[in-house]
Amino acid sequence: MQIVSIILEIILGVGYVIVGFMKFGAKEPVESFKQYGYSDGFRILVGIAEILGGIGMLIGIWSQLAGTLAGLWIVVIMLGALVTQIRAKSHANEVMLPVYFLVLALVVPVLNWIV
């Protein structure tokens, strides 16, 4: 099960670093945050939070504690994304996307500590 945790940490780590950097000016995130009524400052804050979560996941390859904390950090971020999608009355596929990532991020701490 350790190998599953490492694979998830790599996927989530690289993914969240990339997505976090996209919050700094890629067209789609900028438009989405405006559509949801969020400020540019909040968009940047979310980007930084995602980058930190991604880096924590990558560190988690070597540190069980870092992977666990990063997983929980990403769960919190995804809860915020989920609430945003629900409040915006988004389509089911848009609502489910943060749920998928929330579950994947939650699997890391579970694998690190329970299995």
Secondary structure as UniProt FT lines:
FT   HELIX           2..22
FT   TURN            23..25
FT   HELIX           27..35
FT   TURN            36..37
FT   HELIX           40..59
FT   TURN            60..62
FT   HELIX           64..87
FT   TURN            88..89
FT   HELIX           92..113
//
